Amino acid sequence: MNFLWLVPILAIGFVLYVRLAPSDPARWHKEPQIAHDSDTENSARRLVMSGRDGLARFHQVAVGTPRTTALAGSVEAGMVTYVTRSKTMAYPDYTTAYQDGDMLKVYGRSRFGRRDFGVNGARVDGWIDAL
């Protein structure tokens, strides 16, 4: 009987952890190392010829996205990391954009899970398309 209470308690604990776990900028706000566009099971990397104002334009698109906030950095510093939370479970995904001359390097990745089912790639591509 006591075991039956354990499953919902663990499920509630996991949901609370996902929603309330702090995001450490030292872990997530790092210059993306990108040589070419690529996708993995839980991330997307993109290189974009954006011009020198690419990050400023990208920033406007990113912060205009629901459930997205800047975690660290600034346009003036040349690099910003954003947190976007999923609508239902509030899973955090991190996207770092770095202005490197006329190139914009964008790296979107999940914090939890082994797969993102293309969510990060779709978000990053949508933001880039909006430029």
TAJOPE-V424271 format. One record per residue. RES is the residue in three letters. SS is DSSP state (H for helix, E for strand, - for the rest). OMEGA is omega as a letter, one per 20 degrees, with the letter a starting at -180 (NA if undefined). Layout:
BEGIN
RES&SS&OMEGA, RES&SS&OMEGA
END
This chain:
BEGIN
MET&-&r, ASN&H&r, PHE&H&a, LEU&H&r, TRP&H&a, LEU&H&a, VAL&H&r, PRO&H&r, ILE&H&r, LEU&H&r, ALA&H&r, ILE&H&r, GLY&H&r, PHE&H&r, VAL&H&r, LEU&H&r, TYR&H&a, VAL&H&a, ARG&H&a, LEU&H&a, ALA&-&a, PRO&-&r, SER&-&a, ASP&-&r, PRO&H&a, ALA&H&a, ARG&H&a, TRP&H&a, HIS&-&r, LYS&-&r, GLU&-&r, PRO&-&r, GLN&-&a, ILE&-&r, ALA&-&a, HIS&-&r, ASP&-&r, SER&E&r, ASP&E&r, THR&E&a, GLU&-&a, ASN&-&r, SER&E&r, ALA&E&r, ARG&E&a, ARG&E&r, LEU&E&a, VAL&E&r, MET&E&a, SER&-&a, GLY&-&a, ARG&-&r, ASP&-&a, GLY&H&a, LEU&H&r, ALA&H&r, ARG&H&r, PHE&H&a, HIS&H&r, GLN&H&r, VAL&H&a, ALA&H&a, VAL&H&r, GLY&-&r, THR&-&r, PRO&-&r, ARG&-&r, THR&E&r, THR&E&r, ALA&E&r, LEU&E&a, ALA&E&r, GLY&E&r, SER&E&r, VAL&-&r, GLU&-&r, ALA&-&r, GLY&-&r, MET&E&r, VAL&E&r, THR&E&a, TYR&E&r, VAL&E&r, THR&E&a, ARG&E&r, SER&-&a, LYS&-&a, THR&-&a, MET&-&a, ALA&-&r, TYR&-&r, PRO&E&r, ASP&E&a, TYR&E&r, THR&E&r, THR&E&r, ALA&E&a, TYR&E&r, GLN&E&a, ASP&E&a, GLY&-&r, ASP&-&a, MET&E&r, LEU&E&r, LYS&E&a, VAL&E&a, TYR&E&r, GLY&E&a, ARG&E&r, SER&E&r, ARG&-&a, PHE&-&r, GLY&-&a, ARG&-&a, ARG&-&r, ASP&-&r, PHE&-&r, GLY&-&a, VAL&H&a, ASN&H&r, GLY&H&r, ALA&H&r, ARG&H&a, VAL&H&r, ASP&H&r, GLY&H&r, TRP&H&r, ILE&H&r, ASP&H&a, ALA&-&r, LEU&-&NA
END
